[in-house]
Amino acid sequence: MLEFHTLDVFTETPFAGNPLAVVLNADTLTTQQMQTIAREFNLSETIFVRAPQDPTHTARVRIFFPTDEIPFAGHPTIGCAIHLACARHTGDFETLITLEEEAGLVPVTVIRHGNHIEAEFVAPVLPFPVKTDLSVDLIAASLGLTPAQIGFANHRPATHQGGPRFLYVPIDTLGTLGQAIPHEPHWSVLMALADVDSAYLYTPGAAADATCDYQARMFSPTAGIAEDPATGSASAILASQLWRTGVIPLGRTSLTLRQGVEMGRPSSIGLTIEASIKGLIAVRIKGSAVPISSGKIRRP
């Protein structure tokens, strides 16, 4: 039997945020066994913890959707780092958790002060734009919207990559964001043309809410995720989309992203972007996590 723990990530409230399963001592599991366990949990992601290849690092990890392995993801990175840090430390602490992910080495700083705990990681790959000539008409049809509801200010749809690749779709208002939902057959045509399996929709937060810069939704039905309540990797790669629009100044910019509201699982994601005249220098993602359950699961 294997030990597992579940956490809700990008929230300090139990049963909000994005659920994550952390499976420990997974060194002897095959890829197929890990995929089977991820399908059994049927969460947006399951992370498997193994001994590090470099003993100076904390752990080697592999991350799975219910349908496939992915090289890097934000909410498993945050949740796993917080779990491993809390297993090692008591009381208030600040510690570095270094995870060997398929996309590269991911250092995560974990800080606990009183009842508040948060983790911040540096994205292992700087994101970059891939495709910018996408059909607004097709995007609108794929989401059940009109072309006029796609885009705002200088924000236009594009795909960006930073390990994973996502289609970024700016939406005109919060009301429109709440109406969007994938529509077939347009959705599958769009995913094929954009060469992605996920679309990240975003719009400015409510003017009266200073705690939210952008509110987002992420759809990935072809990957077995109808909608994701918090997507750390897509939030990190959003930095490239925002940089492309010209809204990110030189220096350091800190933003708060909200996701999962329409699902009843509100999430809060901190995005810090560092940029120079040459482009993006670093992208960081910050968030909290709450332990929910622990147990044992059979080996497949």
N, C-alpha and C positions, 0 to 999 in steps of 0.2 A: 504493500500500500504506500502511496505517496502523500506527503503532507501538502495541503494547499491552504491558501488564505484568499479571501476576497476583500476588496476595498472599493469604496466609491471615491473617484479621483476628480480633481478640479472642483472640489467643494469641501466645506467644513460641516455640512449637514448630512446626516445619514439618509440614505435612500434618495439622494439627489446626485448630480454629477454623472460620471461615466463609470459603470461597474467594471472591475478588473479581477481576473483570477491570476494568482501567483502560485506556481507549482515549484516546490523546492526539491533539491537533490535529484535533478532530472538528467544527470550525466549519462546514464545507461539507456535512456529512451531513444528510440529511433525517430526519424522525421515523421514516419507514418503514425507512430504511437502518439507523438505530440499533436499531430493534426487530429487524431481521433479524440484526444482529450479536449482539445479546443472546440471541436464540434459538439462534444458532450456538454461543456459549459455553455456554449452558444452565446457567449458575450461578444462584443465587438472585437476584443482582443484578450488573449491569454498569454502570459509570459512565463517561460521556463528558465529556472535558475540553475546554472551549472558551475563547476569549479573554473576559475579563470585560467586562461592560457599563460598569462603573466602573473606570477604570485603577488606582485605589487598592486594588482588591481583587485577589485572587490568580487566580481563575478562575471562569467560569460553568460549571456542570455540570448534566447531565441523567442521571437514573437510571432503569434499566429492569429489570423482571422479564423472564423469557423470554416473557411473554404481554402485558405492558402497561407503560406508564410510571407511575412513582410520584413524588410531589412531594418526598419526603424519606425518607431511610433512614439508619440509624446506621452499619452496617458499611461501606457505600461512603464515607461521610463520613470515618470514621476512617482507612480504608485509603488513600483518595485523598490526604488531608492528609499522611499519613506519607510517601507516595511523593513528593509534590511538595516537601515539606520536605527530604527526603534528596537530591533532585536539585539543591537549591539550596545545601546546607550540607555541610561535612565536619566531622569531629571532634564534640566535645560542643557542643550548641546548645540554645537555647530560642527558638522563633519562632512568629509568628502567621500562620496560613493562613486567609484569608477566602474562603469559597465562596458563590457566588450560586446557590442552589438554587431550584427552583420554589416551594417552600414559604416561602422567605424567605432572608435573609442568615444564614449560619452561620459564626461565628468559631470556629476550632479552634486550640488551643495545643498545639504539638508540642515535646516535650523528649527529647533524647537524652543519656544519660550512660553512657559506656562502651558495653557491648553492649546496654544496656536503652533502648528507645524506647517512648514512649507518647504518645497524643494525647487531648485532652479537648475536647468541644464543648458549647456551651449549646444546648439544644433551641430551635428557632426559634418554636415555638408551645407555650404552656403547656397541658398536657393537662386534659381535663375529662370528667366522666361523661356518658353519653348515654342508656343504657337499663339499668334495674336490675330489671325485672319479668320476667326470663327463666325459662322452665320448667326446673327442676332435673331433672325426669324426662326431658325431651327431651335436655338436655345429656348426662346419663348414658348414654342410649341411643346418642347420636351418637358416644360414645367407648368403647363396650363396657364401661361401668362400671355400678355401682348408684348410686341417688340418695344413699345414705348415704356414698359415697366422694367426693361433691362438697361442698367447703367444709370449713373448719376455723376454730375460734375465731369471730371476727366476720367472717371472709372469706366473701363470697358472690359468685356470678357477676354480671358486669356488663360492658357495653361502655363503652369510653373512647376519646376522640379527641384527637389532637394533631398535625394533618396527616392521617396515616393513622388508621384506626379498627380496633380489635381487640376481640375478645371475650376477657375475662379469666376463667379458670376455676380457682379454688383447689381443690387436690386434697389429700386427707387425709394421705397418707404418700408417702414416696419409692418404696415398693414399688408403690403404686397408680399413681404417675406413670409408672413403667416399663411398666405394662400397657396404658396408654391408646393407642388408635389409632382414627382416624376410621372410622365405620361408616355405610354407606348403607342405606336412603335417608334415615335420620335426620339425617346430617350436612348434606346439601343443604337439608333443611327448616330446620334450625337456622340455617345461614348466611343464608338468605333472611329469616327472622324477625328475626334480630339485625342484618341489613343490614351484614354484614361478609363477608370471604372468608378470614379467618384467626382461629384461636383460640390464645391464649397460656395454657398450663397452668403452674401454679407451686405449690410446696409448700416448707415450711421445710427448710433444709439439715440434714444429719445433726448431731445434738447434739454429737458428738465432733469435728466439723470446724468450727473457728472461722473458716476462710477462705471459707465459703459461707453467706450469710444465706438465700437462696432458690435452689432449683434449678428449672429451667424447661424446657418443650418448646414448640415453636411449629409448628402444622400449618396449611398453606395449599395443599391440593391443587388447589383451583379456580383458583389463581393460578399453577399449574405447579410448586409447591414442596411435595412430599410432606411433608417436614419440614425446618426450617431450623436449622442448628447454632448460630447466634447472631444475634439480632435486636435491633439497637441501638435502632430506633425504638420497638418494643414495650417494650423495657426502660425507655426514657424515659417512655413513657406509663403504665407500671406505677406511676409515682409517684402518679398520680391514684387508681388503685385502692387503693394502700396508704393514701393520705391519707383516702379515704372510709371505710376500716375503722377509723380512729382509732389506728393503730399508729405514725404519724409525729408526733413531738413538734415543738413550735415550735423554730425555729433551723435548724441544719444537721445532716443525717443522711447518713452515708455507708454504703452497702451494697455487698456483692459478690454478683453473680448468676452462677450457673453454668448453662450450657446445652450441648446437643449431646452429653452424656455417653452417652445411649442409642444414638447414632449412631456412636460411636467417634471423634467430633471434639470433644473437650471444649473449651469456651470459657469465658473469664472476663471479665465485664463489670462495670465500676465504675459505680455509680449514686449520685449525690449530689443530695439534695433539700433545698431551702431553703424554709421555710414560715413564715408569720406568722399572726396571729390571723385575718387575712382570707383565708388560703388559701395556695396554692403561689406562691412568688416566682420560683424558678428551678429548672431541672432540668438536670443535667450528666451526660454519659456519657463514660467513659474506657476506653481499651483499647490494646493493642499490635497490631503486624502484622509479618509475616515475608514478605519477597519470595520468590517461588517460581519464576516464569518470565518471560521476555521474548521478544518476537517481532514478526512482521508479519502483518497480516490484510488480505485483499483488501477493497476497497470493493464492496458489493453492487451 
